[in-house]
Amino acid sequence: MERDLHERDRVGVQDLVLLEDFQSETAFIDNLRKRFKENLIYTYIGQVLISINPYKNLSIYDTAVVEYYEGRNFFEAPPHVFALTDTAYRSLKKENRDQCILISGESGSGKTEASKKILQFIAAATKHKKKVEAVNDKLIGSNPVLEAFGNAKTNRNDNSSRFGKYMDIEFDFQGDPVGGNILNYLLEKSRVTHQSSGERNFHIFYQLLAGADDEKLRKLYLKRNLDTYYYLSNGTKGKTDTIDDVKQYHLVLDAMKTVELKEQEQDDLFGIVASVLHMGNVGFTEEDGKAKILKPASVDAIATLLGCDTEKLAEAFTQRTIDAHGDVVTSPLNRELAIYARDALAKAVYDRLFTWLVNRLNRSLQSTTIKGHHGVIGILDIYGFEIFKKNSFEQFCINFCNEKLQQLFIQLTLKSEQEEYLREGITWEHIDYFNNQVICDLIEEKHKGIISFLDEECLRPGDPTDLSFLEKLNFHLDDHKHYISHKKADIHTQKTMGRDEFMLVHYAGDVTYNVIGFLEKNNDLLFRDLREIMSNTKNSITHAIFNVKDLTSKKRPETAVTQFKNSLNNLVDILMGKEPSYIRCIKPNDFKKSGQFDDKIVLHQIKYLGLMENLRVRRAGFAYRRPYDQFLERYKSLCPKTWPSYPGPSTEGVQVLVNHLKFQENEYQMGKTKIFIRFPKTLFNTEDAFQNKKNDIAAIIQSKWKGRQQRKRYLHYRNCIIIIQKYIRRYQAKKIADKRKKAVVIIRSFIEGFITRNGPPTNVNAAFIELGKNQWLLRLSKRLPPNLLSSYWPDCPYSCREASQQLHDIYRKWLARKYRLELSEINKKQFQLKILAETLFKDKKKSYQASFKDKFLNERFENEYSELREYFVSNILPAGENIKYGTPVTKFDRHGYKQRERVLILTEKAVYIIDTKSLKLKHRFSYEIIIELAVTGESDNLLIVRIPTDLKKDKGDLILEVPYLIEAVTKAIDITNNPKILNIVHKDSLSHKLVNGKEGTIDFINGNTRAISKNRENGHLLVVNKI
C-alpha cells in the first residue's frame, strides 16, 4: 500500500484511514472520485473494502490477477475483492477460524457481482482436484438459478436481488471446498403480482417465455406474447435491450444440470412458474355480491399443470370455508376478495417455490465427506438501506435488517480494534460513537417495539386496520426521540408527511413509512380452501411445500415480521461466531452510466452505510500499523545505522529508525510485534522522505552496480582468454591424438579384415568382402560354362556363396532358354518324346537307359522295306491318314508261338500289322479298342497288345517283339495321348488271351544270352533276358 502514497495527490490514498482530514465528507468523497476516475474502484477503510460500481467491464478479474493476489499479504497489494477474499481464506486455512464476508449496499451498487467474484476467486484458488471442481461448479452454478427466480429489473438495477442471501461455503482440513449451504431472507413476493412503473417481474417468467421451445410452451399452455399475462404487463414492457432472456434461459438450464436438478423436478418447477402466470389471468366479475370467474380456461391450465381438480380450484377462488370450533361455514367471496385470494395464492406459491429451490440447492451442495466440523466462509449478500418516495412494509424490514447489521459491524469493529491493542500491549482509548442499539430496541423490543405492536394489532379481535396500528404507535412511542409522528413533526416535515405515515430516525438518515398494507403483508393470509387444494396436488413440489399438517395445526402461524426478526437474530448469532470481513458497495450514479460520479448520490450512500462513522472509529486510535520487519524493510534506507541492513532484532531497528526520524512521543507507539503511527501526516512525511531518498540510493546503487559490472566484465574477459587458450591447446593435442588413433584403427581394421575376409560379414572385413565380391564377379564374367552339359562353375568367396548359387541357377536357366529358342520344330518334338519316354519308363524298365542315347525316328524302314511302304500307302492307307511311325517287328502266333516277320505301322487313327512277304494287311484296329499295352520291367523288347476277345478277325492278344520297344510305345502313347494304356509288369510270368478265350503264359527268366522260344515242356513262351 505504501508504494502508492507518493501518487496520493493524483489517485488518492488506498486506505481512507490515511486521510488527514478524516472528519471531512468532502475529503472522503474527493478521494473516492480520484480513484474512480482512474478505474480504481476499490478502497480500504482499514480492513473494510469499499467497492464502487464502474458500470463497465474492467480487466481486473482474469487468471493473472487471481494468481497475483493468491497468498499475498493484505496490505502488500492494491485494494481488491480478491485481496479480502484471500485474507479470509488464508485465515480459515491456517488458523482454522470460521470467516464471513458481509456485502451491503443499495440496489445496483454491485453486491451480487461482488459475491460472484468471491466465488470466482475461491474456485480458482482451489481448482486442482476433480472432486473440488465439481463442488466449485455447483457453488457457482447455484447463482444463475437463484438470480433467475430471485432477481428482477428495477428502476435502479437491471439485475436487482429481491431477496437476502447468506451462503456458507464449507472447506475440509486441506482448505478444499466440500459443500455449501444457502439461507434466504424476505423474498419480495409482492413483485409477483405487482411491479412499479418501469420495472419487471422476476427474471424467470421472461426467460421461460423467450427461451423455451414451442413444444415446451405448448405443454405449459403458454404463448410468447408478454401482454397476454396480467402479472407481466402491469409494470413495464418485459423486453429490454440490456437483458438477453433467451441466453439467460439456457444458462439457467445448464446451471440446473450442474446442481443436479432432475428432469422431472425441472418439469414440475416450470409447471409451477407457468401456473403463476395463468393465475394472473383468472379474472372475476360480481353478481349479487358473489364473484364469478371470467376465464375458466386459465383455471383449467392451472389445474392441469399442478395436478388438481378444476372444479374444486374454481370454488376455492370464489368462496371461503371457515371452521369455527367445529362449525364449518362456506362463505362466497366478492370480486375484491376473490382477487385478493388469487394474488395471495400466486405470491404464496412462488414464495414457497423459491424456498423449496433454496433447500433443493442445499441438498445438492451438501458435503459428502465425513460428518463433523468443517471450516466455513460465509457470504452475506443483503439488501442495502432503502429510502424511496414511498416506503412500505418491505422497506421497514430491510432497514431494520441494516440497523442490526450496523450494530453488529460497530461491535465487531470496536472489538477487533480493542483485541489488537490488548494483543500488542497498546493502551486502549475510549472511542465515542453512535450506538444504534436504541433504534434496534425501538423496532424489536418485546412488548414495547414496533414489531410487537404490529403483531398485537394483527392478532387482536375486532376489525384492526393499518390506521389503528398507526394510532397505537403514536400513542406508545410519541415520546421516543427516534420516532416521529405527523403530529410530532416540525412544520417543514408535515408538508411532506401524510397522516398515514410515521418517520424513524435511522443511523443512516430519516425514513418515512406509509402504514397502508402493513397488516395485510404481515398477516400473509392464504385462505384454507386454497391451501387444502395445493396440499393435494399431484405436482411433487406444490405437494411438498403445502404440508397437510399445516391444515390440521391449531397453532397460530408466526407473522411475516416475526419470522423475519427471528431469522435475522439467527443470522446475527451465526455472524457473531465468525471472523468478519466487510464489502461496502456504492453506485456512482442513478443512471447506470460508466465514468459518471455524482457526489450527492455517493454522499447519501456513505451516510447510510455508516462509512464516516466507521472511519471515525478506526481513526480514534492509530491511522497506521505495520509489523516491525515490514516497516524496517521499507524505510531502513532513511537511517545510516539501519542501511543497508540492521544486525539486531527488527524491534530495535525500528526504534533506531524512528529516533533518527525524530518521531514525537504522541505520534507513535511500539507494540509487541507492530509499530503504531497515530497521524497520517507522520506516515506521509516518512514516505516522502523515502521517495526523495530513492535518488541517493539510486546513485549509490548505480555506482556500485557499474563498478561491479566493470569488475565482472574484466574477470569475464580474463576467464574467457584462459578458457580459449585452454581449448586451443586441448584442440591441438586432441587433433594429434585423434590422428594417431585413427591410423591405429585403420591398420588394425585392415589386418582384421584381411584375416576374416572369408568369414561372416562384419564392420571390420566389409571392405575386403566388397573387394572379393568385385574380383569374383570379374573372374566369373570371363569363365562362364559354355553350355548346359558343362558342370564347371568357378569357386567363390565365403560371402558370395548364396549369390553364386543363385547366379549358377539363373545362368543355367538362361542357357536352357537360349537352347530352347534355337531348337527346330523337329528337334523340339524329339525332346518332347524323350521327356515322355522318361516319364513312362525311367526307373520302371531296365532297357530305358540303353535307349536314351538313341534318337527317336519316325520310321525304321530300311531300303528293303521301300516297296512295302509304297504299297501300303497306295493300296491300304485310307485317305486322310498319315504314317506317324513304322518299324519291323516279330509277331508270335497265338497258338504255338511261331515267329512271323511283320511291319508295325501307326497312323493318327489306327494300328496296322503288314506281312513283309505278301504285303497283305494282317491286322488293323483303332486305338480306342486297345485295352492295354503290356511290357515287362526287364530288358526284353516284348510287347503284348491286349484287345477285346470278341473281335471276329483279331482274336486274342497280339504278342510282338519290337526292336525299338521304348521308341514304339512312346510314339503310340504320344499319338493316343493316353498314358494309362501302358502297363509295365514286374512278374516272372505273364498271361495273355488266346483263341476262343483261352489263355497262354509267357515266362521270364534271366540268362547269359537273350532269347525267345517255346518251352516244350509246358508249352509256355519263354523269354530269356540277358543278365
ABEGO torsion letter per residue (X at the ends): XAAAAAAAAAAEBABAAABABAABAAAAAAAAAAAAAAGBABBBBEABBBBBBAGBBBBAABAAAAAAABGBBAAABBBBAAAAAAAAAAAAAAAGBBBBBBBBEBBGAGAAAAAAAAAAAAAAAABABAAAAAAAAAAAAAAAAAAAAABBBBAABABBBABBBBBBBBBBAAGBBAEBBBBBBGBBAAAAABBBBGBBBBAAAAAAAAABBAAAAAAAGBBABAAABAAAAAABBABBAABBAAAAAAAAAAAAAAAGBBAAAAAAAAAAAAAAAAAAABBBBBBGGBBBBABAAAAAAAAAAAGBBAAAAAAAAABBBBBBGGBBBBBBBBAAAAAAAAAAAAAAAAAAAAAAAAAAAAAAABBABBBEBBBBBBBBBBBBBBBBABBBAAAAAAAAAAAAAAAAAAAAAAAAAAAAAAAAGBBBBBBBBBBAAAAAAAAABBGABAAAAAAAAAABBEBBBAAAAAAAAAAAAAABAABBBAAABBAAAAAABBAABBBBBBAAEBBBBBABGAAAAAAGBBBAAAAAAAAABABAAAAAABBAAAAABABBBBBAAAAAAAAAAAAAAAAAABBBBBBBBBBABAAGBBGBBBAAAAAAAAAAAGAAAAAAAAAABBABBBBAAAAAAAAAAABAAAOABBABBAAAAAAAAAAAAGBBAAABBBBAABBBBABAAAAAAAAAAAAAAAAAAAAAAAAAAAAAAAAAAAAAAAAAAAAAAAAAAAAAAAAAAAAAAAAAAAAAAAAAAAAAAABBBBAAAAAAAAAAAAAAAAAAAAABBABAABABBBBBBAAAAAAAAAAAAAAAAAAAAAAAAABBAAAAAAAAAAAAAAAAABGABAAAAAAAABBBBABABBAAAAAAAAAAAAAABBBGBBBABBBBBBBBBABGGBBBBBBBBBBAABBBBBBAAAGBBABBBBAAABABBBBBABABABBBBBBBAABAABBEBBBBBBABAAAAAAAAAAAAGBAAABBBBBBABBBBBBBGGBBBBBBBBBBABBBBBBBAAAGBBBBBBBX
